[in-house]
Amino acid sequence: MTPRERYLTALNNEKPDRLPCQVHSWMGYYLKNYLAAKDQFEAYDMVGMDYVIFAGPDLICDDKERANWQCERRDTGVDDSGYQTFVDVITTPSGTLTSAGAYNEITGWTTEYLIKSKSDFEIFNKHYPVPVKSDSSALTAMAERVGDKGIIRGVLWGYGQSGAWQSFCSLVGTTNAIYHAIDDPDWVHYVEQSLVDKQLRTIELMKGAPMDLIETGGGAGSNTVISPKLHEEFCMPYDRQQHDALHEAGFKIVYHLCGGLMGMLDLVVRNGADGLETMTPPSLGGDCDLAEAKRRVGDKLFFIGGFDQNRGFEKGDPETVRKMVRELHAACPDGGYICCASDHFFSGDPENIRAFVKACAECKYQ
């Protein structure tokens, strides 16, 4: 099989010739400090891994809408921990919104969420620019570069990750989102439907884009964050709308839960996704038992993930990596699985990644 055939066979929940593998995208810090690579293509080449390129079409907003959403980032200095801080001030015809964050050379994070009241959301809902056009020319060139060497996967446009609940958490904060869901569920449903309505418009624009897989969901929907009951009420209806539209547009879907997911397996089947990631093991704070997940819903979902990148890539050695890969392969003996780091990683000897690639290539299917 070509690499592309191998990936697509796994995404069809079928058995390829051997175990395919990927990383959960490359972090800029790792590329700079460990691979000296200029782009994700070169990084894959340097470790000998087939391509899973994270990309999407250029989504273009109306100039008038952009003019009504003026964002100014103000540097607010270095905090006591040595992190650079900032405030974003967004000016609209209906009022001003603010958020704040911090970052270091590895990553960034939010310290003040954008939406603090219902009136703030009305400003956001009225003025946040929604794409009106899509340009796939750069993506098409990228797909031609990939060729038979792999696949392209993307995400939905939105604020935060793809899922409506995840986007809501990104707007108000996860703890606040849970409080709102309990105290004012009608408002939460209104917000989520407003977000999905915008996303459905962009899915129409994405039709025909050369992407093999679209990621939806988000870690805030995991059962280490919310209960299955809350997930069923506040994730399921909006996931289903997205998935129906994506399938209508011809895309295959992987649902993203980076944390606990064993309590959500049947719900993911019901939301219409084709596959599930990141199959995070207990050693990384998740609860995934890959063999049990395969037994319960493996006939309905393909899986991506399961590899403890901290133990394997960051702190391990080639022999440890090979042992881990063999165990994951044994948990999914009938295919429908891409062995992948369960999350991002920022350190580790590249030889461990090369050992990962080689070990997966040695895992043949009967």
C-alpha positions as CSV (number, residue, x, y, z in Angstrom):
1,M,0.0,0.0,0.0
2,T,1.0,3.6,-0.5
3,P,1.1,5.8,2.7
4,R,-2.1,7.5,1.5
5,E,-3.9,4.1,0.9
6,R,-2.8,3.0,4.3
7,Y,-4.2,6.0,6.1
8,L,-7.4,6.0,4.1
9,T,-7.9,2.3,4.8
10,A,-7.6,3.0,8.6
11,L,-10.0,6.0,8.3
12,N,-12.5,3.6,6.6
13,N,-12.2,1.5,9.7
14,E,-10.6,-1.3,7.8
15,K,-7.4,-3.2,8.0
16,P,-4.3,-1.9,6.1
17,D,-1.1,-3.8,5.4
18,R,0.5,-2.5,8.6
19,L,0.0,0.0,11.4
20,P,0.0,3.6,10.2
21,C,1.2,6.4,12.5
22,Q,1.3,10.1,13.0
23,V,2.0,12.8,15.5
24,H,-0.7,15.2,16.7
25,S,0.8,18.0,14.6
26,W,4.2,19.5,15.2
27,M,4.8,22.3,17.7
28,G,6.9,25.2,16.7
29,Y,9.0,24.9,19.8
30,Y,9.9,21.3,19.0
31,L,10.7,22.0,15.4
32,K,13.0,24.9,16.4
33,N,14.8,23.1,19.2
34,Y,15.0,19.5,18.1
35,L,14.5,19.2,14.3
36,A,15.6,22.6,12.9
37,A,12.8,22.1,10.3
38,K,11.2,24.9,8.4
39,D,7.8,23.3,7.9
40,Q,5.8,20.1,8.8
41,F,6.8,18.4,5.5
42,E,10.5,18.6,6.4
43,A,9.8,17.4,9.9
44,Y,8.1,14.3,8.7
45,D,10.9,13.7,6.2
46,M,13.5,14.1,9.0
47,V,12.0,11.3,11.1
48,G,10.9,9.1,8.2
49,M,7.2,9.4,8.9
50,D,4.4,9.5,6.3
51,Y,2.6,12.8,6.0
52,V,-0.5,13.8,8.0
53,I,-0.5,17.5,7.1
54,F,-2.7,19.9,9.2
55,A,-4.1,22.5,6.9
56,G,-7.3,24.0,5.5
57,P,-8.6,26.5,2.9
58,D,-8.3,30.2,3.3
59,L,-11.6,31.5,4.7
60,I,-12.1,35.1,3.8
61,C,-14.3,37.6,5.7
62,D,-16.1,40.7,4.3
63,D,-14.0,43.8,4.7
64,K,-16.9,45.7,6.3
65,E,-17.4,43.0,8.9
66,R,-13.6,43.0,9.6
67,A,-13.7,46.8,10.0
68,N,-16.4,46.4,12.7
69,W,-14.1,44.1,14.7
70,Q,-11.0,46.0,15.4
71,C,-8.6,44.1,17.6
72,E,-5.6,45.9,19.3
73,R,-3.1,43.9,21.3
74,R,-1.5,45.8,24.1
75,D,1.7,44.6,25.7
76,T,1.4,44.6,29.5
77,G,4.9,43.5,30.4
78,V,6.4,40.5,32.1
79,D,4.6,39.0,35.2
80,D,6.3,37.6,38.3
81,S,6.9,34.2,36.7
82,G,8.7,35.8,33.8
83,Y,5.9,35.3,31.2
84,Q,5.0,38.0,28.7
85,T,1.5,39.3,29.2
86,F,-1.0,41.1,27.0
87,V,-4.5,42.5,26.7
88,D,-6.6,42.3,23.5
89,V,-9.0,45.2,23.1
90,I,-11.7,44.7,20.5
91,T,-13.7,47.7,19.4
92,T,-17.1,47.3,17.6
93,P,-19.9,49.6,16.8
94,S,-21.9,48.1,19.7
95,G,-19.2,48.3,22.4
96,T,-15.8,47.1,23.5
97,L,-14.7,43.6,24.5
98,T,-11.4,42.7,26.2
99,S,-9.5,39.5,26.9
100,A,-6.0,38.9,28.3
101,G,-3.4,36.2,28.1
102,A,0.3,35.3,28.6
103,Y,2.9,33.3,26.7
104,N,6.4,31.9,26.8
105,E,8.6,30.3,24.2
106,I,6.6,27.1,24.4
107,T,3.0,28.0,24.4
108,G,0.4,30.6,25.3
109,W,-2.8,30.7,27.5
110,T,-5.8,32.8,28.4
111,T,-5.9,34.7,31.7
112,E,-9.1,36.7,31.1
113,Y,-11.9,35.4,28.9
114,L,-13.6,37.5,26.2
115,I,-17.3,37.0,27.3
116,K,-18.1,38.1,30.8
117,S,-21.8,38.8,30.4
118,K,-24.8,38.1,28.2
119,S,-24.4,41.6,26.7
120,D,-20.8,40.8,25.8
121,F,-22.0,37.8,23.9
122,E,-24.6,39.9,22.0
123,I,-21.7,42.1,20.9
124,F,-19.7,39.1,19.9
125,N,-22.6,37.5,18.1
126,K,-23.4,40.6,16.1
127,H,-19.9,41.6,15.0
128,Y,-17.5,38.6,15.1
129,P,-16.6,38.3,11.4
130,V,-17.9,35.2,9.6
131,P,-16.2,34.0,6.4
132,V,-18.1,34.7,3.2
133,K,-15.6,33.2,0.7
134,S,-13.2,30.3,0.6
135,D,-10.0,30.0,-1.4
136,S,-8.5,26.5,-1.7
137,S,-5.7,27.3,-4.2
138,A,-2.9,27.1,-1.6
139,L,-4.5,24.0,0.0
140,T,-4.7,22.3,-3.4
141,A,-1.0,23.0,-4.0
142,M,-0.3,21.4,-0.7
143,A,-2.4,18.4,-1.5
144,E,-0.4,18.0,-4.7
145,R,2.8,18.1,-2.7
146,V,1.4,15.4,-0.4
147,G,0.4,13.1,-3.2
148,D,0.5,9.5,-2.3
149,K,2.7,10.2,0.7
150,G,-0.2,10.9,3.1
151,I,-3.3,12.8,3.9
152,I,-4.5,16.3,4.8
153,R,-6.6,16.9,7.9
154,G,-8.2,20.2,9.1
155,V,-10.6,21.7,11.6
156,L,-13.8,23.7,11.5
157,W,-13.6,27.5,11.5
158,G,-14.7,29.0,14.8
159,Y,-13.6,30.6,18.1
160,G,-11.6,28.0,20.0
161,Q,-11.7,24.3,18.8
162,S,-14.4,23.0,16.5
163,G,-17.1,21.9,18.9
164,A,-19.8,24.4,20.0
165,W,-19.3,23.5,23.7
166,Q,-15.5,23.8,23.3
167,S,-15.9,27.2,21.7
168,F,-18.3,28.3,24.5
169,C,-15.7,27.3,27.1
170,S,-13.0,29.2,25.1
171,L,-15.2,32.3,25.3
172,V,-16.3,32.2,28.9
173,G,-13.9,29.8,30.6
174,T,-14.6,26.1,31.3
175,T,-15.6,26.5,35.0
176,N,-18.0,29.4,34.1
177,A,-19.4,27.3,31.2
178,I,-20.3,24.5,33.6
179,Y,-22.0,27.0,36.0
180,H,-23.9,28.5,33.1
181,A,-25.0,25.1,31.9
182,I,-26.5,24.3,35.3
183,D,-27.9,27.7,36.2
184,D,-29.0,29.0,32.8
185,P,-29.2,26.2,30.3
186,D,-31.5,28.1,27.9
187,W,-28.9,30.8,27.4
188,V,-26.1,28.2,26.8
189,H,-28.3,26.5,24.2
190,Y,-28.8,29.9,22.6
191,V,-25.1,30.7,22.5
192,E,-24.2,27.2,21.1
193,Q,-26.8,27.4,18.4
194,S,-25.6,30.8,17.4
195,L,-22.0,29.5,17.1
196,V,-23.1,26.5,15.1
197,D,-25.2,28.6,12.8
198,K,-22.1,30.5,11.8
199,Q,-20.1,27.3,11.4
200,L,-22.7,25.7,9.1
201,R,-22.3,28.7,6.8
202,T,-18.5,28.0,6.6
203,I,-19.0,24.3,6.0
204,E,-20.9,25.2,2.8
205,L,-17.9,27.3,1.8
206,M,-15.5,24.3,2.4
207,K,-17.2,22.0,-0.1
208,G,-14.7,20.6,-2.5
209,A,-11.6,21.4,-0.4
210,P,-9.1,18.6,-0.6
211,M,-9.2,17.5,3.0
212,D,-9.3,13.8,4.0
213,L,-10.4,14.4,7.6
214,I,-12.0,17.1,9.6
215,E,-11.6,17.4,13.4
216,T,-14.5,18.4,15.6
217,G,-15.3,18.3,19.3
218,G,-12.7,19.4,21.9
219,G,-11.3,18.4,25.2
220,A,-13.8,20.3,27.2
221,G,-16.4,17.7,26.2
222,S,-14.3,14.9,27.8
223,N,-15.7,13.0,30.8
224,T,-12.7,14.3,32.9
225,V,-14.4,17.7,32.5
226,I,-18.1,17.2,32.2
227,S,-20.5,14.3,32.9
228,P,-22.0,12.2,30.1
229,K,-25.4,13.8,31.0
230,L,-24.0,17.3,30.4
231,H,-22.3,16.1,27.2
232,E,-25.5,14.6,25.9
233,E,-27.4,17.9,26.5
234,F,-24.7,20.5,25.5
235,C,-22.5,18.7,23.0
236,M,-24.6,16.1,21.2
237,P,-27.2,18.4,19.5
238,Y,-24.6,20.7,18.0
239,D,-22.1,18.0,17.1
240,R,-24.8,16.3,15.2
241,Q,-25.6,19.4,13.2
242,Q,-22.0,19.9,12.3
243,H,-21.5,16.2,11.4
244,D,-24.5,16.0,9.2
245,A,-23.4,19.1,7.3
246,L,-19.8,17.8,7.0
247,H,-21.0,14.4,5.7
248,E,-23.2,16.2,3.2
249,A,-20.2,18.2,2.1
250,G,-18.2,14.9,1.6
251,F,-15.9,15.0,4.6
252,K,-14.9,12.3,7.0
253,I,-14.9,13.3,10.7
254,V,-12.8,12.5,13.7
255,Y,-14.2,13.6,17.1
256,H,-11.6,15.0,19.5
257,L,-11.8,14.2,23.2
258,C,-8.4,14.7,24.9
259,G,-9.0,13.3,28.4
260,G,-11.5,10.9,29.7
261,L,-13.6,9.3,27.0
262,M,-14.7,5.8,28.1
263,G,-18.0,7.3,29.4
264,M,-18.6,9.0,26.1
265,L,-18.0,6.1,23.6
266,D,-21.7,5.5,22.9
267,L,-22.4,9.2,22.7
268,V,-19.7,9.7,20.0
269,V,-21.3,6.9,18.0
270,R,-24.6,8.6,18.3
271,N,-23.3,12.0,17.3
272,G,-22.4,10.6,13.8
273,A,-18.6,10.9,13.9
274,D,-16.6,8.4,11.9
275,G,-13.7,8.2,14.4
276,L,-12.5,9.2,17.8
277,E,-9.2,10.6,19.2
278,T,-7.0,11.1,21.2
279,M,-7.5,7.8,23.2
280,T,-5.5,9.3,26.1
281,P,-4.2,6.7,28.5
282,P,-4.4,7.0,32.4
283,S,-0.7,7.9,32.5
284,L,-1.5,11.2,30.8
285,G,-4.6,11.9,32.8
286,G,-7.1,10.2,30.5
287,D,-9.0,7.0,31.0
288,C,-8.7,5.2,27.7
289,D,-8.5,1.4,27.7
290,L,-7.9,1.0,23.9
291,A,-8.7,-2.7,23.8
292,E,-12.0,-2.2,25.7
293,A,-12.9,0.8,23.5
294,K,-12.3,-1.3,20.4
295,R,-14.4,-4.1,21.9
296,R,-17.3,-1.7,22.6
297,V,-17.5,0.5,19.6
298,G,-14.6,-0.5,17.3
299,D,-17.0,-1.7,14.7
300,K,-18.5,1.8,14.4
301,L,-15.5,4.1,14.9
302,F,-11.9,4.2,13.9
303,F,-9.4,5.5,16.5
304,I,-6.4,7.8,16.4
305,G,-4.0,8.2,19.4
306,G,-3.3,6.2,22.5
307,F,0.5,6.7,22.6
308,D,1.9,8.3,25.8
309,Q,4.2,10.9,24.2
310,N,5.6,12.0,27.6
311,R,6.7,8.4,28.5
312,G,7.7,7.6,24.9
313,F,9.0,10.7,23.1
314,E,10.0,13.0,25.9
315,K,11.3,10.7,28.6
316,G,11.7,7.3,26.9
317,D,14.2,5.5,24.7
318,P,13.8,3.5,21.5
319,E,13.2,0.2,23.2
320,T,10.5,1.7,25.5
321,V,8.9,3.2,22.4
322,R,8.9,-0.1,20.5
323,K,7.3,-1.9,23.5
324,M,4.5,0.7,23.7
325,V,3.8,0.6,20.0
326,R,3.5,-3.2,20.1
327,E,1.0,-3.1,23.0
328,L,-1.2,-0.6,21.1
329,H,-1.1,-2.6,18.0
330,A,-2.2,-5.7,20.0
331,A,-5.2,-3.7,21.3
332,C,-6.5,-3.1,17.7
333,P,-5.7,-6.3,15.8
334,D,-8.3,-5.7,13.1
335,G,-7.2,-2.3,11.9
336,G,-9.2,0.9,12.0
337,Y,-6.4,2.5,14.1
338,I,-3.7,5.1,13.5
339,C,-1.1,5.0,16.3
340,C,-0.5,8.6,17.3
341,A,0.8,10.7,20.2
342,S,-2.2,11.5,22.5
343,D,-1.3,15.2,22.5
344,H,1.4,17.7,21.6
345,F,5.0,17.3,22.8
346,F,7.7,19.9,23.2
347,S,10.9,17.9,24.0
348,G,12.5,14.5,23.4
349,D,15.2,12.9,21.3
350,P,14.1,12.6,17.6
351,E,15.6,9.1,17.7
352,N,12.5,8.1,19.8
353,I,10.2,9.3,17.0
354,R,12.2,7.5,14.5
355,A,11.9,4.3,16.6
356,F,8.2,5.0,16.8
357,V,8.0,5.1,13.0
358,K,10.0,1.9,12.6
359,A,8.0,0.0,15.2
360,C,4.7,0.9,13.6
361,A,6.1,-0.3,10.2
362,E,7.0,-3.6,11.8
363,C,3.4,-4.1,13.1
364,K,1.9,-6.1,10.2
365,Y,-1.7,-7.2,10.1
366,Q,-2.6,-10.8,9.5
